[in-house]
Amino acid sequence: MSRRSVVILVVGVIVLIVAICIGAFVLVRSSRMPQTHLIPDGYTGWVSVTYEIEGAPPLPIEDGYRVFRYDTDGRLETSSEYADGWGIDDYFYVDGEERKLLRQRPPGMEGEIWGPYNRTELMIRVNDVVRREGVSTGFFVGTEAEWQADPR
């Protein structure tokens, strides 16, 4: 092997190692704690979470997951801060202690979780008083046809 080939090989390996390290750093920095969403059994429609609501309870953490327990109207208010980033989330219908896993799948694949959204916080000025509205997130629970019939 010529000296030039060795130099090219060494530089290539160094570039590859640096790229892997940067990629791993970005992935770790953009990840968040996984979430468990507990939805009342049989609920169909949009669910929403509003964060940073004064006096509302914080989201509990169970087995390393942030737990979201929605009321019968599909709503949840929490004093917890919104956690940005990606994570592996679970969605369940809940009836007492019984849980039924709901699937989040691409269109045409018979999923039950659709259209996730995030709304960033709003700063509202009323009579020189600035009020902050919390971040909200949500998604649709139901069939693909139900989701398409109820766009948001």
C-alpha positions in Angstrom: 0.0 0.0 0.0 1.4 3.4 -0.9 2.0 6.2 1.6 -0.8 8.2 -0.1 -3.3 5.3 0.3 -2.4 5.0 4.0 -3.0 8.7 4.6 -6.3 8.6 2.8 -7.4 5.6 4.8 -6.4 7.2 8.1 -8.1 10.5 7.3 -11.2 8.5 6.2 -11.4 6.6 9.5 -10.9 9.8 11.5 -13.7 11.5 9.6 -16.0 8.5 10.1 -15.3 8.4 13.9 -16.0 12.2 14.2 -19.2 11.8 12.2 -20.4 8.9 14.4 -19.6 10.9 17.6 -21.4 14.0 16.3 -24.4 11.9 15.3 -24.5 10.2 18.7 -24.3 13.5 20.5 -27.2 15.0 18.4 -29.3 11.9 19.0 -28.7 12.0 22.8 -29.3 15.7 23.0 -32.6 15.6 21.1 -34.1 12.6 22.9 -36.5 12.9 25.8 -38.0 10.5 28.4 -40.4 8.0 26.9 -44.1 8.6 27.5 -47.1 6.4 28.4 -50.5 7.8 27.3 -53.4 6.4 29.2 -56.7 7.1 27.4 -60.2 6.2 28.8 -61.4 3.0 27.2 -63.5 3.6 24.0 -62.6 7.3 23.8 -62.5 8.6 20.2 -61.4 12.0 19.1 -58.7 14.6 19.8 -56.8 14.5 23.1 -54.7 17.4 24.4 -52.2 18.2 27.0 -51.6 21.7 28.3 -48.3 22.2 30.1 -47.1 24.7 32.8 -50.6 25.3 34.3 -50.2 26.7 37.8 -51.8 24.6 40.4 -52.2 21.5 38.1 -50.4 18.3 39.2 -47.1 17.4 37.7 -46.9 14.4 35.3 -45.9 11.2 37.3 -43.0 9.1 36.3 -43.4 5.4 36.4 -40.8 2.8 35.3 -38.8 5.6 33.5 -41.9 6.8 31.5 -43.7 10.2 31.9 -47.4 9.1 32.4 -50.2 11.1 30.8 -53.6 10.1 32.1 -56.4 11.8 30.2 -59.9 12.6 31.5 -63.1 11.4 29.9 -63.1 14.4 27.6 -59.5 13.6 26.4 -57.9 16.5 28.2 -55.0 16.8 30.6 -53.5 19.9 32.3 -50.2 19.6 34.1 -47.7 21.9 35.8 -44.9 19.9 34.2 -42.8 21.6 31.5 -43.1 20.4 27.9 -40.2 18.1 27.0 -39.0 18.6 23.4 -37.3 15.9 21.4 -38.1 12.4 20.2 -38.8 9.4 22.3 -40.5 6.0 22.2 -44.1 6.4 23.4 -46.8 3.9 24.3 -50.5 4.6 23.9 -53.2 2.5 25.8 -56.9 2.4 26.3 -57.4 2.0 30.0 -60.4 0.4 31.9 -59.5 0.2 35.6 -56.2 -1.8 35.7 -56.7 -3.2 32.2 -54.7 -1.8 29.3 -55.1 -2.3 25.6 -52.2 -1.2 23.4 -53.1 1.3 20.7 -51.0 1.4 17.5 -49.4 4.5 15.9 -48.9 3.6 12.2 -48.6 5.3 8.8 -51.8 5.9 6.8 -53.3 2.7 5.3 -51.8 0.5 8.1 -54.8 0.3 10.5 -53.4 2.4 13.3 -55.3 4.1 16.1 -53.2 7.1 16.9 -53.0 9.9 14.3 -52.1 13.5 13.7 -49.8 14.5 16.6 -49.4 18.2 17.0 -47.4 20.7 19.1 -48.4 24.3 19.8 -45.7 26.5 21.1 -46.3 28.9 23.9 -48.0 32.3 23.3 -47.2 35.6 25.0 -50.3 37.7 25.3 -50.3 41.3 26.3 -53.6 42.6 27.8 -53.5 46.1 29.4 -49.7 46.1 29.7 -49.8 42.7 31.5 -48.0 39.9 29.7 -49.7 36.5 30.2 -48.0 33.3 29.0 -50.2 30.6 27.6 -48.8 27.1 28.0 -47.5 24.8 25.3 -50.1 22.2 24.3 -49.7 18.9 22.4 -52.2 16.3 21.3 -53.2 13.6 18.8 -56.2 11.8 17.5 -57.5 8.5 18.8 -59.6 6.4 16.5 -59.6 4.9 13.0 -57.9 6.5 10.1 -61.4 7.3 8.6 -62.5 9.0 11.8 -59.3 11.1 11.9 -59.7 12.2 8.3 -63.4 13.2 9.0 -62.3 15.3 12.0 -59.3 17.3 10.9 -57.8 19.9 13.2 
